[in-house]
């Protein structure tokens, strides 16, 4: 829903995309929230001509004709990197792209000029340390000019949203009542973790959020939190200590209690855009 609307977050994604292109981004590696695989492994999308899954309450004209650009060489390399680090990674040659990734990329690169992109699944066991370690394993791609992105939600509990205006008027952004205290509490804890920690401290701060007293209110299921753990790993190397911290660039609330916060961690560098990762 929010992904189909013109918001401050959408403007921020466009600005991030413009910065990526201006700095010669080599490709994008992205982990969403709606694709997970069973067992102990992880999958990487290798469909050369992926379709797009439909998006509820977003008109197809906003995404149906957009040309996707899967990065099969980088997908193969990512699989090798993960397997070398002890993961059980394998290709998925039939995966259909889901809105949590392709709508972000469309907003970032609306002219149809998206860089080659590699999509990663979650693991269905939803272990925060597993997903953090995936990000840490792929951290070195930043040194080569790749942008690493995690898409999920700072506060995402569909059971605690106020759906009344969406059902009556197809309006998800009106905020007729303020967010409840648990949503505000966890949203602030999430910001503190991203913006006040760096390096291994960032990894600890983000994974520790699953012990926050309001975590289960903020996330009825764990899937929309795992991408933040991935980003914490990707930006949480020893080399990032006291160098790479997060910045809140935009934020959009919808359905009263759902908070979509947009963070970037790091900065582009002239020679190598090695410090940029994003979480939404």
C-alpha positions as CSV (number, residue, x, y, z in Angstrom):
1,X,0.0,0.0,0.0
2,X,2.5,2.6,1.1
3,X,4.8,1.4,-1.6
4,X,2.3,2.5,-4.2
5,X,1.8,6.0,-2.8
6,X,3.8,9.2,-3.3
7,X,5.3,9.9,0.1
8,X,8.4,11.3,1.8
9,X,9.8,7.8,1.8
10,X,9.3,7.4,-1.9
11,X,11.1,10.7,-2.5
12,X,13.9,9.5,-0.3
13,X,14.2,6.2,-2.2
14,X,14.5,8.3,-5.4
15,X,17.3,10.4,-3.9
16,X,19.1,7.2,-2.8
17,X,18.8,5.8,-6.4
18,X,20.1,9.1,-7.9
19,X,23.1,9.0,-5.5
20,X,23.8,5.4,-6.4
21,X,23.8,6.1,-10.1
22,X,25.9,9.2,-9.7
23,X,28.5,7.2,-7.8
24,X,28.7,4.4,-10.4
25,X,26.9,1.7,-8.5
26,X,27.9,-1.7,-9.8
27,X,24.8,-3.6,-8.6
28,X,22.3,-4.1,-5.9
29,X,22.0,-7.0,-3.4
30,X,18.6,-6.9,-1.7
31,X,16.9,-9.0,1.0
32,X,13.1,-8.5,1.5
33,X,10.6,-9.8,4.0
34,X,8.2,-12.0,2.0
35,X,10.4,-14.8,0.6
36,X,11.7,-17.4,3.0
37,X,13.0,-20.9,2.4
38,X,12.6,-24.0,4.6
39,X,15.3,-25.9,6.3
40,X,18.6,-24.4,7.3
41,X,19.6,-22.8,4.0
42,X,19.0,-19.6,2.0
43,X,18.1,-19.2,-1.7
44,X,19.2,-16.7,-4.3
45,X,17.0,-15.7,-7.2
46,X,18.3,-16.8,-10.6
47,X,15.2,-16.5,-12.8
48,X,16.5,-14.7,-15.9
49,X,13.1,-13.3,-16.8
50,X,11.2,-12.9,-13.5
51,X,7.5,-12.1,-13.3
52,X,6.1,-9.7,-10.6
53,X,3.6,-10.9,-8.0
54,X,0.5,-8.7,-7.8
55,X,0.4,-6.0,-5.1
56,X,-2.8,-5.6,-3.0
57,X,-4.5,-2.2,-3.5
58,X,-1.7,-0.9,-5.8
59,X,-2.8,-0.4,-9.5
60,X,-0.7,-2.6,-11.9
61,X,0.0,0.5,-14.0
62,X,2.5,1.5,-11.3
63,X,4.7,-1.6,-11.8
64,X,3.5,-4.1,-14.4
65,X,5.5,-2.7,-17.4
66,X,8.7,-1.9,-15.5
67,X,11.7,-3.8,-16.8
68,X,13.5,-5.9,-14.1
69,X,17.2,-6.6,-14.4
70,X,18.3,-9.7,-12.5
71,X,22.0,-10.0,-12.0
72,X,22.8,-13.7,-12.7
73,X,26.6,-13.5,-12.5
74,X,26.5,-11.8,-9.1
75,X,23.8,-14.2,-7.9
76,X,26.2,-17.1,-8.7
77,X,29.0,-15.3,-6.9
78,X,26.8,-14.6,-3.8
79,X,25.9,-18.3,-3.7
80,X,29.6,-19.2,-3.7
81,X,30.4,-16.6,-1.0
82,X,27.7,-17.9,1.3
83,X,28.6,-21.6,0.8
84,X,32.3,-20.8,1.4
85,X,31.2,-19.2,4.7
86,X,29.3,-22.4,5.8
87,X,25.8,-21.5,4.7
88,X,23.7,-23.9,2.6
89,X,22.9,-21.6,-0.3
90,X,21.3,-22.6,-3.6
91,X,19.8,-20.9,-6.7
92,X,16.0,-20.5,-7.3
93,X,15.6,-20.3,-11.1
94,X,11.8,-19.9,-10.9
95,X,11.3,-17.2,-8.3
96,X,8.8,-14.5,-9.0
97,X,9.8,-11.1,-7.6
98,X,7.7,-9.7,-4.8
99,X,6.6,-6.1,-4.1
100,X,8.9,-5.7,-1.1
101,X,11.9,-5.6,-3.5
102,X,10.7,-4.6,-7.0
103,X,8.6,-1.7,-5.8
104,X,11.5,-0.3,-3.9
105,X,13.7,-0.5,-7.0
106,X,11.0,1.1,-9.1
107,X,10.8,4.0,-6.7
108,X,14.6,4.3,-6.6
109,X,15.0,4.1,-10.4
110,X,11.7,5.3,-11.9
111,X,13.2,5.9,-15.4
112,X,13.6,2.1,-15.9
113,X,17.4,2.3,-15.4
114,X,17.8,0.1,-12.4
115,X,21.2,-1.5,-11.9
116,X,21.5,-5.3,-12.0
117,X,19.9,-6.7,-8.8
118,X,20.4,-9.9,-6.8
119,X,17.6,-11.0,-4.5
120,X,18.2,-13.1,-1.4
121,X,15.6,-15.1,0.6
122,X,15.1,-15.2,4.3
123,X,15.4,-18.4,6.2
124,X,12.1,-19.6,7.6
125,X,13.6,-20.2,11.1
126,X,13.9,-16.4,11.4
127,X,17.2,-16.5,13.4
128,X,18.4,-12.9,13.7
129,X,22.1,-14.0,14.1
130,X,21.8,-16.2,10.9
131,X,20.6,-13.2,8.9
132,X,23.1,-10.9,10.4
133,X,25.9,-13.3,9.5
134,X,24.6,-13.4,5.9
135,X,25.0,-9.6,5.7
136,X,28.5,-9.8,7.3
137,X,29.5,-12.5,4.8
138,X,28.5,-10.2,1.9
139,X,29.9,-7.0,3.4
140,X,32.9,-7.1,1.1
141,X,30.7,-6.4,-1.9
142,X,30.4,-2.8,-0.7
143,X,34.1,-2.4,-1.4
144,X,33.4,-3.2,-5.0
145,X,30.6,-0.7,-5.5
146,X,27.5,-2.8,-4.6
147,X,24.6,-1.3,-2.7
148,X,23.2,-3.7,-0.1
149,X,19.5,-3.2,0.9
150,X,17.2,-4.7,3.4
151,X,13.5,-4.1,3.2
152,X,11.1,-4.9,6.0
153,X,9.6,-2.5,8.5
154,X,10.5,-0.8,11.8
155,X,7.0,-1.5,13.2
156,X,5.0,-4.0,11.2
157,X,2.1,-5.8,13.0
158,X,-0.8,-6.2,10.6
159,X,-3.0,-7.5,13.5
160,X,-2.6,-4.2,15.4
161,X,-3.2,-1.8,12.5
162,X,-6.4,0.3,12.1
163,X,-7.8,-0.8,8.8
164,X,-11.0,1.3,9.0
165,X,-10.0,4.1,6.6
166,X,-8.4,1.6,4.2
167,X,-11.6,-0.5,4.0
168,X,-13.9,2.5,3.7
169,X,-11.9,4.9,1.6
170,X,-8.8,3.1,0.3
171,X,-6.8,5.6,2.4
172,X,-3.9,4.1,4.3
173,X,-2.1,7.3,5.2
174,X,-4.8,9.4,6.9
175,X,-3.7,8.6,10.5
176,X,-7.1,9.5,12.1
177,X,-5.8,8.3,15.5
178,X,-2.1,8.5,16.7
179,X,0.1,5.5,17.0
180,X,-0.2,3.5,20.2
181,X,2.5,3.6,22.8
182,X,4.0,0.3,22.0
183,X,4.6,1.3,18.4
184,X,6.2,4.6,19.4
185,X,8.4,2.9,22.0
186,X,9.7,0.2,19.6
187,X,10.1,2.7,16.8
188,X,12.4,4.8,19.0
189,X,14.4,1.8,20.1
190,X,14.9,0.9,16.5
191,X,16.2,4.4,15.7
192,X,18.5,4.3,18.6
193,X,20.0,1.0,17.6
194,X,20.6,2.2,14.0
195,X,21.9,5.7,14.7
196,X,23.9,5.3,17.9
197,X,25.9,2.2,17.2
198,X,28.5,1.1,14.6
199,X,30.6,-1.9,13.8
200,X,30.0,-5.0,15.9
201,X,28.0,-2.8,18.3
202,X,25.5,-2.3,15.6
203,X,25.1,-6.0,15.1
204,X,24.5,-6.5,18.8
205,X,22.1,-3.6,19.1
206,X,19.9,-4.7,16.2
207,X,19.7,-8.4,17.0
208,X,19.1,-7.5,20.7
209,X,15.9,-5.6,19.7
210,X,14.1,-9.0,19.5
211,X,14.4,-9.0,23.3
212,X,12.7,-5.6,23.6
213,X,9.6,-5.7,25.7
214,X,7.5,-4.3,22.9
215,X,9.0,-6.4,20.1
216,X,6.1,-8.8,19.8
217,X,3.6,-6.0,19.7
218,X,5.7,-4.3,17.0
219,X,6.3,-7.5,15.0
220,X,3.6,-10.2,15.3
221,X,5.8,-12.3,13.1
222,X,9.6,-12.0,12.7
223,X,9.8,-11.8,8.9
224,X,9.8,-8.0,8.5
225,X,12.6,-7.6,11.1
226,X,15.1,-10.0,9.5
227,X,16.2,-7.6,6.8
228,X,17.4,-5.2,9.5
229,X,19.6,-7.9,10.9
230,X,21.0,-8.5,7.4
231,X,21.8,-4.8,7.1
232,X,23.4,-4.8,10.6
233,X,25.8,-7.5,9.4
234,X,26.5,-5.8,6.1
235,X,27.4,-2.5,7.9
236,X,28.7,-4.1,11.1
237,X,32.3,-5.1,10.3
238,X,35.2,-4.2,12.6
239,X,36.2,-1.8,9.8
240,X,32.9,0.1,10.4
241,X,33.5,0.7,14.0
242,X,33.1,4.4,14.8
243,X,32.9,5.1,11.1
244,X,29.6,3.8,9.7
245,X,26.5,4.8,11.6
246,X,22.9,5.0,10.4
247,X,20.9,8.0,9.4
248,X,17.1,8.3,9.4
249,X,16.3,9.8,6.0
250,X,12.5,9.6,5.9
251,X,9.6,8.0,7.7
252,X,6.0,7.2,6.7
253,X,3.3,6.0,9.1
254,X,0.2,4.2,7.8
255,X,-2.8,2.4,9.2
256,X,-2.1,4.2,12.5
257,X,0.4,1.8,13.9
258,X,2.7,0.7,11.0
259,X,5.9,2.6,10.8
260,X,8.1,2.6,7.7
261,X,11.4,4.1,8.6
262,X,14.1,4.7,5.9
263,X,17.7,4.5,7.0
264,X,21.0,4.6,5.2
265,X,24.2,3.4,6.9
266,X,27.4,4.9,5.6
267,X,28.3,7.3,2.8
268,X,29.3,7.0,-0.8
269,X,33.0,7.4,-1.5
270,X,34.5,8.6,-4.7
271,X,36.7,5.7,-5.5
272,X,34.6,3.0,-3.9
273,X,31.0,3.3,-2.7
274,X,31.9,0.9,0.0
275,X,30.1,2.4,2.9
276,X,26.5,2.4,1.7
277,X,23.8,0.1,2.9
278,X,20.2,0.7,3.4
279,X,17.3,-0.6,5.5
280,X,13.6,0.3,5.1
